[in-house]
């Protein structure tokens, strides 16, 4: 049984480490996306300032403002939904939890497998939730020019 528990422990730890690396990758992707969104906000802001000068059409100003606000809202959603600091489980348990001299090593490992599986499940669920939000935000970013065009069109008509 010792070979089996050793092998299961090794596989489980590798699995949890993979999920932790995935969380790091998702965080990096969120940071990159935020950088791009904020660069767009900066560009839209500069364009709005330029359009505040006389002899520029109001519909274009409205479209530029809508573009910037849309990107700013997506940035807020990204920060709130993907970049908030959340607990990520460590691959191994703390010594005070696993040092139980009254129990056999095999029985401690069996209980620890259940704990490890719970950590894997929670980390995988967190990654799936954050990755889904990040994907939704990126897809919504594609709609930003359409929102700006619609606002500009409505502004021009009225």
C-alpha positions as CSV (number, residue, x, y, z in Angstrom):
1,X,0.0,0.0,0.0
2,X,2.9,2.3,0.6
3,X,3.9,2.4,-3.1
4,X,0.3,3.3,-4.0
5,X,0.0,6.1,-1.4
6,X,3.4,7.5,-2.4
7,X,2.4,7.5,-6.1
8,X,-1.1,9.1,-5.3
9,X,0.5,11.7,-3.2
10,X,3.0,12.6,-5.9
11,X,0.3,12.8,-8.6
12,X,-2.0,14.9,-6.4
13,X,0.7,17.4,-5.5
14,X,1.7,17.7,-9.2
15,X,-2.0,18.3,-10.0
16,X,-2.4,21.0,-7.4
17,X,0.9,22.7,-8.5
18,X,-0.5,22.7,-12.1
19,X,-3.6,24.5,-10.9
20,X,-1.5,27.0,-9.0
21,X,0.6,27.7,-12.1
22,X,-2.6,28.1,-14.1
23,X,-3.8,30.7,-11.5
24,X,-0.5,32.6,-12.0
25,X,-1.0,32.5,-15.8
26,X,-4.6,33.8,-15.5
27,X,-3.3,36.6,-13.3
28,X,-0.7,37.6,-15.9
29,X,-3.3,37.5,-18.7
30,X,-5.6,39.7,-16.5
31,X,-2.7,42.2,-16.0
32,X,-2.0,42.3,-19.7
33,X,-5.7,42.8,-20.5
34,X,-5.9,45.6,-17.9
35,X,-2.9,47.3,-19.4
36,X,-4.5,47.3,-22.9
37,X,-7.8,48.5,-21.6
38,X,-6.2,51.4,-19.6
39,X,-4.1,52.3,-22.7
40,X,-7.4,52.5,-24.6
41,X,-8.8,54.7,-21.9
42,X,-5.8,57.0,-22.1
43,X,-6.1,57.2,-25.9
44,X,-9.8,58.0,-25.7
45,X,-9.2,60.6,-23.0
46,X,-6.6,62.3,-25.2
47,X,-9.0,62.2,-28.1
48,X,-11.8,63.7,-26.0
49,X,-9.5,66.6,-24.9
50,X,-8.7,67.2,-28.6
51,X,-12.3,67.2,-29.6
52,X,-13.2,69.8,-26.9
53,X,-11.6,72.4,-29.1
54,X,-14.1,74.4,-31.2
55,X,-15.3,73.3,-34.6
56,X,-15.4,69.5,-33.9
57,X,-18.6,67.6,-34.3
58,X,-20.5,66.8,-31.1
59,X,-21.4,63.3,-32.2
60,X,-17.7,62.4,-32.5
61,X,-17.1,63.7,-29.0
62,X,-20.0,61.6,-27.7
63,X,-18.6,58.6,-29.4
64,X,-15.1,59.1,-28.0
65,X,-16.5,59.6,-24.5
66,X,-18.7,56.4,-24.8
67,X,-15.6,54.5,-26.0
68,X,-13.5,55.7,-23.0
69,X,-16.3,55.0,-20.5
70,X,-16.9,51.5,-21.9
71,X,-13.2,50.7,-21.5
72,X,-13.1,52.2,-18.1
73,X,-16.1,50.1,-17.0
74,X,-14.5,46.9,-18.4
75,X,-11.3,47.8,-16.5
76,X,-13.3,48.1,-13.3
77,X,-15.0,44.7,-14.0
78,X,-11.6,43.2,-14.7
79,X,-10.1,44.5,-11.4
80,X,-13.2,43.5,-9.4
81,X,-13.8,40.1,-11.0
82,X,-10.4,38.8,-11.9
83,X,-7.7,40.6,-10.0
84,X,-8.9,40.7,-6.5
85,X,-6.6,38.9,-4.2
86,X,-8.0,35.5,-3.2
87,X,-6.6,32.7,-1.1
88,X,-4.8,30.0,-3.1
89,X,-4.1,26.8,-1.3
90,X,-0.5,25.7,-0.7
91,X,0.4,22.3,-2.2
92,X,1.1,20.8,1.2
93,X,-0.5,21.0,4.6
94,X,1.0,22.7,7.6
95,X,3.1,20.6,10.1
96,X,0.7,21.2,13.0
97,X,-2.1,19.6,11.0
98,X,-0.2,16.5,9.8
99,X,2.1,15.8,12.7
100,X,-0.1,13.3,14.5
101,X,2.2,10.7,16.2
102,X,-0.8,8.8,17.6
103,X,-1.8,7.7,14.1
104,X,0.0,5.6,11.5
105,X,1.6,7.3,8.5
106,X,-0.8,5.5,6.2
107,X,-3.9,6.7,8.0
108,X,-2.6,10.3,8.1
109,X,-1.9,10.1,4.3
110,X,-5.4,8.9,3.6
111,X,-6.9,11.8,5.4
112,X,-4.5,14.2,3.8
113,X,-5.5,12.9,0.4
114,X,-9.1,14.0,1.1
115,X,-7.7,17.4,2.1
116,X,-5.5,17.6,-0.9
117,X,-8.5,16.7,-3.2
118,X,-10.5,19.5,-1.6
119,X,-7.6,22.0,-2.2
120,X,-7.4,20.8,-5.9
121,X,-11.2,21.2,-6.3
122,X,-11.3,24.7,-4.8
123,X,-8.3,25.9,-6.8
124,X,-9.7,24.5,-10.1
125,X,-13.1,26.1,-9.4
126,X,-11.5,29.4,-8.7
127,X,-9.4,29.2,-11.9
128,X,-12.5,28.3,-13.9
129,X,-14.5,31.2,-12.5
130,X,-11.7,33.8,-13.0
131,X,-10.9,32.5,-16.5
132,X,-14.5,32.7,-17.5
133,X,-14.8,36.3,-16.3
134,X,-11.6,37.2,-18.1
135,X,-12.9,35.7,-21.4
136,X,-16.2,37.5,-21.0
137,X,-14.4,40.8,-20.4
138,X,-12.3,40.3,-23.5
139,X,-15.3,39.5,-25.6
140,X,-17.1,42.6,-24.2
141,X,-14.0,44.7,-25.2
142,X,-14.8,43.8,-28.8
143,X,-18.2,45.5,-28.4
144,X,-16.7,48.8,-27.3
145,X,-16.3,50.2,-30.9
146,X,-19.9,49.2,-31.6
147,X,-21.1,51.0,-28.5
148,X,-19.1,54.1,-29.4
149,X,-20.6,54.0,-32.9
150,X,-24.1,53.6,-31.6
151,X,-23.7,56.5,-29.2
152,X,-22.2,58.7,-32.0
153,X,-25.1,57.8,-34.3
154,X,-27.7,58.6,-31.7
155,X,-25.9,61.8,-30.8
156,X,-25.8,62.8,-34.5
157,X,-29.5,62.1,-35.0
158,X,-30.5,64.2,-32.0
